[in-house]
């Protein structure tokens, strides 16, 4: 039996700060297309870990997200996070229709128009941190607040509702079996909230992004009621959740890589490419995300994935693939490798909110280190505590002094 034929149990969790998961890393070199068993769902599945193979699975129509609907597919969370009407469970051509409508409503120009608001908000949050006195906490003072405020501003979500939405979003992402009921309840709560809100915006549109999505047309096409509700829910959850943890993880990484931080402080014009390199370098999540189903037999380097098999990809290992990146385990702000990182996914399901995330990260991280040239961890690095429940990897608190 070859390494790709044997079934391995995927441990999924690796909670040692932001080190790459050793199991996933080993699979990339020992068995890039491996048969694995996930903690939840029926049956085994494939794990694909090389950059080029991840490209194939995420862009080849022989692999389907829509085929997951109705299946108890192998996964890392007790209950599936995605919903059947969600864009992340669509295939072309329906996926292309919805993406066109979103792109029309959620433009780069619209995001850039919010940059001054984002800058003012970051300044105000840092003012509050200073007023409270040191040490500050990047998590509580900045990361937990800014991305949620940003996406809720775009969507015109009432301030009084935002904390509940954040709590639901966090509950949905738990990997603990004991949290299954609360995760299911959180998803139902979000669905009901956005079903009501989007219906109201369609009846009486405003200047917000939900209204733009509700009224967007490409020819005769519009989002239907269920698509609109689930899309608004997805925008809030993914539009703040990942960026929240990216801010904390990026600040931690810079504060623990003094040479790279000194380079960025000396050459602030490097910030946009530094953010891209940090996104490539940091393992931002646990395990894997939403898989795909092979619609026909597909052969990879002598390994046959059969029709009906579930296939997971690892963007994290693809981002550290030494066949694609020179010195992939080094943080290099002047990297010239031509490959685009996969922190925002790849192919037809590449994140539609990546332009908002990039803008938010550039403003928040850039302002933080420009304003506090002596910013440093206020506790020894080993004392930073890390989340051990969520699919996301992030510090629970990040005490800093300045």
C-alpha positions as CSV (number, residue, x, y, z in Angstrom):
1,X,0.0,0.0,0.0
2,X,1.5,3.4,-1.0
3,X,1.4,6.4,1.3
4,X,-1.5,7.8,-0.7
5,X,-3.5,4.6,-0.3
6,X,-3.4,4.4,3.5
7,X,-5.9,6.3,5.5
8,X,-4.5,8.7,8.1
9,X,-6.4,10.3,10.9
10,X,-6.1,14.1,10.5
11,X,-5.4,15.6,13.9
12,X,-6.8,18.9,12.7
13,X,-5.7,21.0,15.7
14,X,-2.3,22.6,16.1
15,X,-2.3,25.2,18.8
16,X,1.4,26.1,19.2
17,X,1.2,29.8,18.5
18,X,1.3,30.3,14.7
19,X,3.7,27.4,13.8
20,X,2.6,25.5,10.7
21,X,0.7,22.3,11.5
22,X,3.3,19.5,11.4
23,X,0.9,16.9,10.1
24,X,-0.2,19.0,7.2
25,X,3.4,20.0,6.4
26,X,4.4,16.3,6.5
27,X,1.6,15.4,4.1
28,X,2.8,18.0,1.6
29,X,6.2,16.3,1.3
30,X,5.3,12.6,2.1
31,X,1.8,12.2,0.5
32,X,0.6,15.4,-1.3
33,X,-2.6,13.6,-2.2
34,X,-3.5,11.6,0.9
35,X,-6.5,9.7,2.1
36,X,-7.5,11.0,5.5
37,X,-10.2,10.7,8.1
38,X,-11.7,13.9,9.6
39,X,-13.3,14.1,13.1
40,X,-16.8,14.7,11.8
41,X,-18.9,13.6,8.9
42,X,-19.3,10.3,7.1
43,X,-16.5,8.4,5.4
44,X,-12.9,9.2,4.5
45,X,-11.8,11.9,2.1
46,X,-8.7,13.2,0.2
47,X,-6.4,15.9,1.4
48,X,-4.5,17.8,-1.3
49,X,-1.6,19.9,-0.1
50,X,0.6,21.0,-3.0
51,X,0.1,24.4,-4.6
52,X,-0.4,23.2,-8.2
53,X,-2.8,20.4,-7.1
54,X,-4.8,22.9,-5.0
55,X,-5.0,25.1,-8.1
56,X,-6.5,22.2,-10.0
57,X,-9.1,21.2,-7.4
58,X,-10.3,24.7,-6.9
59,X,-10.6,25.7,-10.5
60,X,-11.4,22.5,-12.4
61,X,-15.1,21.9,-13.0
62,X,-14.6,18.2,-12.3
63,X,-14.7,19.2,-8.7
64,X,-18.0,20.5,-7.3
65,X,-19.0,22.4,-4.1
66,X,-22.8,22.1,-5.0
67,X,-22.5,18.3,-4.8
68,X,-21.9,18.6,-1.0
69,X,-25.5,19.8,-0.5
70,X,-27.5,17.2,1.5
71,X,-24.3,15.2,2.4
72,X,-22.9,14.6,5.8
73,X,-19.4,15.3,4.3
74,X,-16.1,14.9,6.2
75,X,-15.2,18.1,8.0
76,X,-13.5,19.6,11.1
77,X,-16.6,21.1,12.8
78,X,-19.5,19.2,14.5
79,X,-22.1,20.8,12.2
80,X,-21.5,22.2,8.6
81,X,-21.0,25.9,8.6
82,X,-22.1,26.6,5.0
83,X,-25.7,26.7,3.9
84,X,-27.2,25.3,0.7
85,X,-28.1,28.7,-0.7
86,X,-24.7,30.2,0.0
87,X,-22.4,31.3,-2.7
88,X,-19.7,29.0,-1.2
89,X,-21.8,25.9,-2.1
90,X,-22.4,27.0,-5.7
91,X,-20.8,25.9,-9.0
92,X,-20.6,27.7,-12.3
93,X,-22.7,28.8,-14.1
94,X,-25.0,29.7,-11.1
95,X,-21.9,30.8,-9.2
96,X,-20.9,33.1,-12.0
97,X,-24.3,34.7,-12.0
98,X,-24.2,35.5,-8.3
99,X,-20.6,36.7,-8.4
100,X,-21.4,39.1,-11.2
101,X,-24.2,40.6,-9.1
102,X,-21.9,40.9,-6.0
103,X,-19.1,42.5,-7.9
104,X,-21.5,45.0,-9.4
105,X,-22.6,46.0,-5.9
106,X,-19.4,45.5,-3.9
107,X,-16.7,47.4,-5.9
108,X,-13.1,48.2,-5.1
109,X,-14.1,51.9,-5.5
110,X,-16.8,51.5,-2.9
111,X,-14.3,50.0,-0.5
112,X,-11.7,52.7,-1.1
113,X,-14.3,55.3,-0.4
114,X,-14.5,53.9,3.2
115,X,-10.7,54.2,3.7
116,X,-11.0,57.7,5.4
117,X,-13.7,56.3,7.7
118,X,-11.5,53.4,8.5
119,X,-8.5,55.7,9.2
120,X,-10.6,57.8,11.6
121,X,-12.0,54.8,13.4
122,X,-8.5,53.3,13.8
123,X,-7.3,56.6,15.2
124,X,-10.2,56.8,17.6
125,X,-9.7,53.2,18.8
126,X,-6.0,53.8,19.4
127,X,-6.8,57.1,21.2
128,X,-9.0,55.1,23.6
129,X,-6.3,52.5,24.1
130,X,-3.8,55.3,25.1
131,X,-6.4,57.0,27.3
132,X,-6.9,53.7,29.3
133,X,-3.1,53.5,29.8
134,X,-0.7,50.7,29.2
135,X,-0.5,47.9,28.7
136,X,-2.9,47.9,25.8
137,X,-4.5,44.8,24.3
138,X,-4.4,44.6,20.5
139,X,-7.2,42.1,20.6
140,X,-9.7,43.9,22.8
141,X,-8.7,47.5,21.8
142,X,-8.4,47.1,18.0
143,X,-8.8,43.7,16.4
144,X,-12.1,42.7,18.1
145,X,-13.7,46.0,17.2
146,X,-12.5,47.4,13.9
147,X,-13.4,44.7,11.3
148,X,-16.9,44.3,12.8
149,X,-17.5,48.0,12.8
150,X,-16.2,48.2,9.2
151,X,-18.5,45.6,7.7
152,X,-21.5,46.7,9.8
153,X,-20.9,50.3,8.6
154,X,-20.9,49.1,5.0
155,X,-24.1,47.0,5.6
156,X,-25.7,49.6,7.9
157,X,-26.2,47.1,10.7
158,X,-27.7,48.8,13.8
159,X,-25.1,49.2,16.5
160,X,-27.4,47.5,19.1
161,X,-27.3,44.3,17.0
162,X,-23.6,44.0,16.4
163,X,-22.5,42.2,19.6
164,X,-25.1,39.5,19.1
165,X,-24.0,39.0,15.5
166,X,-20.4,38.7,16.7
167,X,-21.4,36.1,19.4
168,X,-23.3,34.1,16.8
169,X,-20.3,34.2,14.4
170,X,-17.9,33.0,17.0
171,X,-20.3,30.2,18.1
172,X,-20.6,28.9,14.6
173,X,-16.8,28.4,14.3
174,X,-16.3,26.0,17.2
175,X,-14.6,22.7,16.6
176,X,-15.8,21.1,19.9
177,X,-18.4,18.4,19.7
178,X,-20.0,19.7,22.9
179,X,-20.7,23.0,21.1
180,X,-22.7,21.5,18.2
181,X,-26.1,22.6,19.5
182,X,-24.9,26.2,20.1
183,X,-23.3,26.3,16.7
184,X,-26.5,25.1,15.0
185,X,-28.5,27.6,17.0
186,X,-26.1,30.4,16.1
187,X,-26.4,29.7,12.4
188,X,-30.2,29.6,12.7
189,X,-30.2,32.9,14.6
190,X,-28.0,34.6,11.9
191,X,-30.2,33.2,9.1
192,X,-33.4,34.5,10.7
193,X,-31.9,37.9,11.4
194,X,-30.7,38.5,7.9
195,X,-33.9,37.0,6.3
196,X,-35.8,39.8,8.1
197,X,-33.2,42.5,7.5
198,X,-32.7,41.9,3.7
199,X,-36.4,41.7,3.1
200,X,-36.8,45.1,4.7
201,X,-33.9,46.6,2.6
202,X,-35.4,45.2,-0.6
203,X,-38.7,46.9,0.3
204,X,-37.0,50.2,1.2
205,X,-33.5,50.4,-0.1
206,X,-30.9,52.7,1.4
207,X,-27.3,53.6,0.6
208,X,-25.8,50.5,2.2
209,X,-24.2,47.4,0.6
210,X,-27.2,45.1,1.5
211,X,-29.5,47.5,-0.4
212,X,-27.1,47.6,-3.3
213,X,-27.1,43.8,-3.4
214,X,-30.9,43.7,-3.1
215,X,-31.3,46.0,-6.1
216,X,-28.3,44.9,-8.2
217,X,-29.2,43.6,-11.7
218,X,-27.2,42.1,-14.5
219,X,-29.7,42.0,-17.4
220,X,-32.8,40.5,-15.9
221,X,-30.9,38.7,-13.1
222,X,-31.3,39.5,-9.4
223,X,-30.5,37.7,-6.2
224,X,-33.5,35.8,-4.9
225,X,-34.7,36.2,-1.3
226,X,-32.8,33.2,0.1
227,X,-29.6,34.0,-1.8
228,X,-29.7,37.6,-0.6
229,X,-30.3,36.7,3.1
230,X,-27.5,34.0,3.2
231,X,-25.1,36.3,1.3
232,X,-25.6,39.2,3.8
233,X,-25.1,36.7,6.6
234,X,-21.9,35.4,4.9
235,X,-20.6,39.0,4.4
236,X,-21.0,39.8,8.0
237,X,-19.4,36.6,9.3
238,X,-16.5,36.3,6.8
239,X,-16.3,40.1,6.4
240,X,-15.1,40.6,10.0
241,X,-14.1,37.2,11.4
242,X,-11.0,36.5,9.4
243,X,-9.8,40.1,9.4
244,X,-10.2,40.3,13.2
245,X,-7.8,37.4,13.6
246,X,-5.5,38.6,10.8
247,X,-4.9,41.9,12.7
248,X,-3.9,40.1,15.9
249,X,-1.8,37.5,14.1
250,X,0.0,40.1,11.9
251,X,0.8,42.3,14.9
252,X,2.1,39.2,16.9
253,X,4.2,38.1,14.0
254,X,5.8,41.5,13.5
255,X,6.5,41.9,17.2
256,X,8.2,38.5,17.2
257,X,10.2,39.1,14.0
258,X,12.3,42.2,14.9
259,X,14.4,42.3,11.7
260,X,11.3,42.4,9.5
261,X,9.6,44.9,11.8
262,X,12.7,47.2,11.6
263,X,12.7,46.9,7.8
264,X,9.0,47.9,7.7
265,X,9.6,50.8,10.0
266,X,12.5,52.1,8.0
267,X,10.6,51.6,4.7
268,X,6.9,52.1,5.3
269,X,6.2,52.0,1.5
270,X,6.7,48.3,1.8
271,X,3.5,47.9,3.8
272,X,1.2,46.6,1.0
273,X,3.6,43.9,-0.1
274,X,4.5,43.2,3.6
275,X,0.8,42.5,4.3
276,X,0.6,40.1,1.3
277,X,3.7,38.3,2.6
278,X,2.3,38.1,6.1
279,X,-0.9,36.7,4.7
280,X,1.0,34.0,2.9
281,X,3.3,33.2,5.8
282,X,0.8,33.0,8.7
283,X,-1.2,29.8,9.2
284,X,-4.4,31.6,9.9
285,X,-6.8,28.7,10.5
286,X,-7.0,25.1,11.6
287,X,-7.1,22.2,9.2
288,X,-9.2,22.7,6.1
289,X,-12.3,24.5,5.0
290,X,-15.2,23.6,2.7
291,X,-14.3,20.6,0.5
292,X,-15.4,19.6,-3.0
293,X,-16.7,16.4,-4.6
294,X,-15.2,14.8,-7.6
295,X,-17.7,14.5,-10.4
296,X,-15.6,12.0,-12.3
297,X,-12.4,10.0,-11.8
298,X,-9.4,12.3,-11.7
299,X,-5.8,11.2,-11.7
300,X,-3.0,13.1,-9.9
301,X,0.5,11.7,-10.2
302,X,-0.7,8.1,-10.2
303,X,-3.3,8.6,-7.5
304,X,-6.9,8.2,-8.7
305,X,-9.6,10.3,-7.0
306,X,-12.8,8.5,-7.9
307,X,-16.2,10.1,-8.8
308,X,-18.1,10.8,-5.6
309,X,-15.0,11.2,-3.4
310,X,-14.8,14.2,-1.1
311,X,-11.6,16.3,-1.6
312,X,-10.2,18.8,0.9
313,X,-7.5,21.3,0.0
314,X,-5.0,23.1,2.3
315,X,-4.4,26.7,1.3
316,X,-2.0,26.8,4.3
317,X,0.4,24.2,2.9
318,X,0.1,25.6,-0.6
319,X,1.3,28.9,0.8
320,X,4.5,27.1,2.1
321,X,5.1,24.9,-1.0
322,X,8.8,24.9,-1.7
323,X,8.1,23.9,-5.3
324,X,6.6,27.3,-5.8
325,X,8.2,29.7,-3.3
326,X,11.9,30.1,-2.6
327,X,12.6,29.8,1.1
328,X,8.9,29.4,1.9
329,X,9.4,29.3,5.6
330,X,11.1,32.7,5.7
331,X,9.2,36.0,6.1
332,X,10.5,38.1,3.2
333,X,8.9,41.5,2.5
334,X,10.8,41.8,-0.8
335,X,9.8,38.4,-2.1
336,X,9.8,38.2,-5.9
337,X,8.1,34.8,-6.3
338,X,5.5,35.1,-9.0
339,X,2.9,32.9,-7.3
340,X,-0.1,34.6,-5.7
341,X,-0.7,33.5,-2.1
342,X,-3.9,31.5,-1.3
343,X,-4.9,33.2,2.0
344,X,-8.1,34.4,0.3
345,X,-8.6,31.0,-1.5
346,X,-8.2,30.4,-5.1
347,X,-10.3,29.9,-8.3
348,X,-14.0,30.4,-8.5
349,X,-14.4,30.7,-4.8
350,X,-11.7,33.3,-4.2
351,X,-12.9,35.6,-1.4
352,X,-15.1,38.4,-2.8
353,X,-14.2,40.6,0.2
354,X,-10.4,40.4,-0.2
355,X,-10.2,44.1,-1.2
356,X,-12.0,45.2,2.0
357,X,-9.7,42.9,4.1
358,X,-6.6,44.3,2.5
359,X,-7.6,47.9,3.0
360,X,-8.5,47.3,6.7
361,X,-5.2,45.5,7.3
362,X,-3.1,48.2,5.6
363,X,-4.8,51.0,7.6
364,X,-4.8,49.3,11.0
365,X,-1.4,47.7,10.9
366,X,0.2,50.7,9.2
367,X,-1.3,53.2,11.7
368,X,-0.4,51.1,14.7
369,X,3.3,50.9,14.0
370,X,3.6,54.4,12.6
371,X,1.9,55.8,15.8
372,X,3.9,53.6,18.2
373,X,7.5,53.3,17.0
374,X,8.5,51.5,20.2
375,X,5.5,49.1,20.3
376,X,6.4,45.8,21.9
377,X,4.9,42.8,23.6
378,X,4.1,43.6,27.3
379,X,4.5,39.9,28.3
380,X,7.1,37.3,27.3
381,X,6.2,35.6,24.0
382,X,5.4,32.2,25.6
383,X,2.8,33.8,27.9
384,X,0.6,34.8,25.0
385,X,-2.5,32.6,25.2
386,X,-4.0,31.1,22.1
387,X,-7.5,30.1,21.1
388,X,-8.1,26.3,21.2
389,X,-11.8,26.0,20.2
390,X,-12.3,27.8,16.9
391,X,-11.4,26.9,13.4
392,X,-9.3,30.2,13.5
393,X,-5.9,30.5,15.1
394,X,-5.4,33.7,17.1
395,X,-4.3,35.1,20.5
396,X,-7.0,35.5,23.1
397,X,-5.2,38.6,24.2
398,X,-2.1,40.5,22.9
399,X,-0.8,42.8,25.6
400,X,1.5,45.6,24.3
401,X,3.4,48.5,25.7
402,X,4.6,51.5,23.8
